[in-house]
Amino acid sequence: MKLARRQFLRTSALSLGGVWLATRPTTAAPAAPAGKPCDPYATVELGRSKLKVSRFCLGTGMRGGKRESNHTRMGKEKFEALIRGAHERGVRMFDLADLYGTHPYVMPALHGLPRDHFQICTKIWFRPGGIPEAERPDADVVVNRFLKELKTDYIDLLLLHCVVSPKWPEELARQMEIIAKLKQKGVVRAHGVSCHSLAALERCATEPWVDSVHTRINPYGMSMDGPPEKVVPVLQQIHAAGKGVVGMKIVGEGKLRNEPEKRSESVRFSLGLGCVDVFNVGCESTAEIDDLTSRMREVKLPA
């Protein structure tokens, strides 16, 4: 299985703008056409959703659950300083969730900035557990609470959080219909899902309701829905269908924090696929933002 995986990585890299990747460093990479260097703060279109966001998105859900995360555990002052520091660098997309408890922090941190100068993504937790309440009200009730917590009158991207069932479009049809109506009213600008199984991910390519997908991707299969050789073709299908693709777990949920070479390899791999629009990474300091974005700048995007 390891040999098959390595062969997949090498074959993919050769066909995707010269991005070469293996499990160990090498002294040379094969020459292949490549485009312009990556700008981590460039504005990119999120599929056909009409949303224009920064290529780098600040995640806020590291070790998240029960409306806490490493970010909320920093305390209000440090977390809001991180949000401001990210925005000052060029981050325009912020990834939140009810599960993480991060709604109350963004608006105070970015106070005074026009609302259209940044985008908010957040997620509805519909599964058992995860948040204190046992009840799971309909999406319109939940979104009304979100708007109050966020101190805004619209949400740029609203996701159903952590779908795993291959039948999620049927099982969540009522909530999807409610969210679609909220989109018609302008309360939600775009909608989609975050996927936590390969079967759920596969449904996204053909599900018309999906505007954008949060998906886990790195070359090592860390915290992913399957090995890269199975996940990547699905992401390519989703991207080809005009849907946004937001990559999560680029640094393996922090597992690569002390492995700089593997961090660089993961960045090269994920950017080189040509089907990942946005990197959503839960950096916990501006130094981590600077480190990751500097590695992104070293990569030339596929031509």
C-alpha positions in Angstrom: 0.0 0.0 0.0 2.9 2.4 0.8 4.4 1.8 -2.6 1.0 2.5 -4.3 0.7 5.7 -2.4 4.2 6.9 -3.2 3.6 6.2 -6.9 0.4 8.2 -6.8 2.2 11.2 -5.3 5.0 11.1 -7.9 2.6 10.6 -10.8 0.3 13.4 -9.6 3.2 15.8 -9.1 4.6 15.2 -12.5 1.3 16.0 -14.1 0.5 19.1 -12.0 2.8 21.9 -12.8 6.1 20.4 -11.6 5.0 19.8 -8.0 7.1 16.8 -6.9 6.4 15.1 -3.7 7.8 12.1 -1.9 7.9 11.0 1.7 11.6 12.0 2.0 13.4 15.0 0.7 15.2 14.9 -2.6 17.9 17.0 -4.2 16.3 17.6 -7.5 12.8 18.0 -9.0 11.8 17.3 -12.5 11.3 20.3 -14.7 7.7 21.0 -15.8 5.7 24.1 -16.8 4.5 26.2 -13.9 2.5 29.4 -13.6 3.0 32.5 -11.4 4.1 32.3 -7.7 1.3 31.8 -5.2 0.1 34.9 -3.4 -1.5 33.6 -0.1 -3.5 36.8 0.3 -4.7 37.1 -3.3 -8.5 37.2 -3.9 -9.8 34.0 -5.4 -13.2 33.0 -6.5 -14.8 30.2 -4.5 -16.1 28.1 -7.4 -19.2 29.6 -8.9 -20.5 30.8 -5.5 -19.8 34.4 -6.4 -17.8 34.7 -3.2 -14.4 36.3 -3.5 -12.1 35.4 -0.6 -8.4 35.3 0.3 -6.5 32.2 -0.6 -5.4 31.8 3.0 -8.2 31.5 5.5 -7.7 31.7 9.3 -9.3 28.7 10.9 -10.4 28.9 14.5 -11.3 25.3 15.5 -8.0 23.7 16.6 -9.0 21.1 19.1 -12.6 22.4 18.9 -15.7 21.1 20.7 -18.3 22.1 23.3 -18.0 25.7 22.0 -14.3 25.9 22.9 -11.1 25.6 20.8 -7.4 26.4 21.3 -8.3 29.8 20.0 -11.0 30.6 22.5 -8.7 29.2 25.2 -6.2 31.9 24.4 -8.6 34.4 25.9 -10.3 37.4 24.4 -7.4 39.7 24.1 -4.9 37.3 22.5 -7.5 35.8 20.1 -8.8 39.1 18.9 -5.2 40.3 18.4 -4.6 37.2 16.3 -7.6 38.0 14.1 -6.5 41.6 13.7 -3.0 40.5 12.9 -4.3 38.1 10.3 -6.4 40.8 8.7 -3.5 43.3 8.7 -1.5 40.7 6.7 -4.2 40.3 4.1 -6.4 37.5 5.4 -10.0 38.2 4.4 -11.7 34.9 5.2 -12.3 33.6 8.7 -13.6 30.1 9.4 -15.8 29.8 12.5 -18.3 27.3 13.9 -20.9 26.9 16.6 -18.9 23.9 17.7 -15.8 26.1 18.3 -17.5 28.9 20.2 -15.7 31.5 18.1 -18.6 33.7 16.9 -18.2 36.5 19.5 -14.6 37.4 18.6 -14.5 38.4 15.0 -16.5 41.6 15.0 -14.9 43.2 18.0 -11.5 42.3 16.6 -12.3 43.9 13.2 -14.4 46.8 14.6 -14.6 49.8 12.3 -13.9 47.8 9.1 -16.5 47.7 6.4 -18.4 44.4 6.5 -17.5 43.7 2.9 -13.8 43.8 3.6 -13.9 40.3 5.1 -15.9 37.1 4.8 -17.2 34.9 7.5 -17.7 31.2 7.2 -19.5 29.4 9.9 -21.1 26.0 10.5 -24.3 24.4 11.9 -23.7 21.5 14.2 -26.6 19.0 13.6 -25.1 15.9 15.1 -25.6 14.5 18.6 -23.2 15.8 21.2 -20.6 18.4 20.4 -22.5 21.3 21.8 -24.2 21.6 25.2 -27.8 21.6 24.1 -29.6 18.3 23.3 -32.0 20.1 20.9 -31.2 20.7 17.2 -33.5 23.5 16.0 -34.1 24.1 12.3 -31.5 26.0 10.4 -33.5 29.3 10.4 -33.6 29.3 14.2 -29.9 28.6 14.4 -28.9 31.2 11.9 -30.9 33.8 13.7 -28.9 33.1 16.8 -25.7 33.1 14.7 -26.4 36.6 13.4 -26.8 37.9 16.9 -23.6 36.3 18.1 -21.7 37.5 15.1 -23.3 41.0 15.1 -23.9 40.9 11.4 -26.9 40.8 9.1 -25.6 38.1 6.8 -23.2 35.1 6.7 -20.9 34.8 3.6 -20.7 31.0 3.7 -22.8 28.7 5.8 -22.0 25.0 6.1 -23.6 21.9 7.5 -20.8 20.7 9.8 -19.2 17.3 9.7 -21.3 15.3 7.2 -20.4 11.6 7.1 -23.3 9.7 5.7 -23.4 9.0 2.0 -27.1 9.8 2.2 -26.6 13.3 3.8 -28.5 15.1 1.0 -31.6 13.0 1.8 -31.2 13.1 5.5 -30.6 16.8 5.7 -33.0 17.8 2.9 -35.2 19.9 5.2 -32.3 21.9 6.6 -30.9 22.4 3.1 -34.2 23.7 1.9 -34.4 26.2 4.8 -30.8 27.4 4.1 -31.6 27.8 0.4 -34.5 30.1 1.3 -32.1 32.1 3.5 -29.8 32.5 0.6 -32.7 33.8 -1.5 -33.3 36.4 1.2 -29.6 37.4 1.2 -29.1 36.2 4.8 -26.7 33.6 3.5 -24.5 34.3 0.5 -23.4 30.7 -0.2 -23.9 27.3 1.4 -22.3 23.9 1.5 -20.8 21.2 3.8 -17.7 20.2 5.6 -17.0 16.5 4.9 -15.6 13.9 7.2 -16.0 10.7 5.1 -15.1 9.8 1.6 -18.7 8.7 0.8 -20.1 12.0 2.0 -17.4 13.9 -0.1 -18.3 11.9 -3.2 -21.9 13.1 -3.1 -20.8 16.8 -3.2 -19.7 16.6 -6.9 -23.2 15.9 -8.1 -25.3 17.6 -5.4 -26.7 20.9 -6.9 -27.3 22.5 -3.5 -23.5 22.5 -2.7 -21.8 25.8 -3.5 -18.6 25.0 -1.6 -17.0 22.1 0.3 -14.6 22.0 3.2 -12.4 19.0 2.8 -9.3 17.5 4.5 -6.3 17.2 2.2 -2.5 16.7 2.7 -0.1 14.2 1.1 0.2 12.0 4.2 -3.4 11.0 4.7 -3.4 12.7 8.1 -6.9 13.2 9.5 -8.3 12.7 6.0 -11.4 11.0 4.6 -9.1 8.4 2.8 -5.7 8.2 1.2 -4.7 11.0 -1.2 -5.0 8.7 -4.2 -8.7 8.3 -3.4 -9.5 11.8 -2.2 -7.8 13.8 -4.9 -9.9 12.5 -7.9 -13.1 13.4 -5.9 -11.8 16.9 -5.3 -11.0 17.3 -9.0 -14.6 16.3 -9.8 -16.0 18.8 -7.3 -13.8 21.6 -8.6 -14.7 20.7 -12.2 -18.4 20.9 -11.2 -17.9 24.6 -10.4 -18.0 24.2 -6.6 -15.5 25.8 -4.2 -13.0 23.6 -2.5 -11.6 24.7 0.9 -8.7 22.6 2.1 -8.4 21.7 5.8 -5.8 19.7 7.7 -3.0 21.0 5.3 -0.6 20.7 8.2 -2.3 17.6 9.6 -4.2 19.3 12.4 -0.9 20.5 13.9 0.9 17.2 13.5 3.4 18.8 11.2 4.1 21.8 13.5 7.6 20.6 14.2 8.3 19.2 10.8 9.1 22.1 8.5 10.1 20.0 5.5 6.8 18.1 5.6 4.9 21.3 6.0 6.5 22.6 2.8 5.8 19.4 1.0 2.1 19.5 2.1 1.8 23.0 0.8 3.4 22.2 -2.5 1.2 19.1 -2.9 -2.1 20.8 -2.1 -1.4 23.9 -4.2 -0.1 21.8 -7.0 -3.4 19.9 -7.3 -5.0 22.9 -9.0 -8.4 22.1 -7.4 -8.0 23.5 -3.9 -9.1 27.1 -3.9 -8.5 28.1 -0.3 -6.2 26.9 2.6 -8.1 26.9 5.9 -5.5 26.6 8.6 -6.0 27.1 12.4 -2.8 29.0 13.0 -2.5 30.0 16.7 0.0 32.9 16.3 0.9 35.4 13.7 4.3 33.7 13.5 2.5 30.5 12.3 0.6 32.5 9.7 3.8 34.0 8.5 5.5 30.6 8.4 2.7 29.0 6.4 2.2 31.9 4.0 5.9 32.1 3.3 5.9 28.5 2.3 2.9 29.2 0.0 4.8 32.0 -1.7 7.6 29.5 -2.6 5.2 27.5 -4.8 4.4 28.3 -8.4 0.8 27.5 -9.2 -0.1 25.2 -12.0 -0.2 27.0 -15.3 
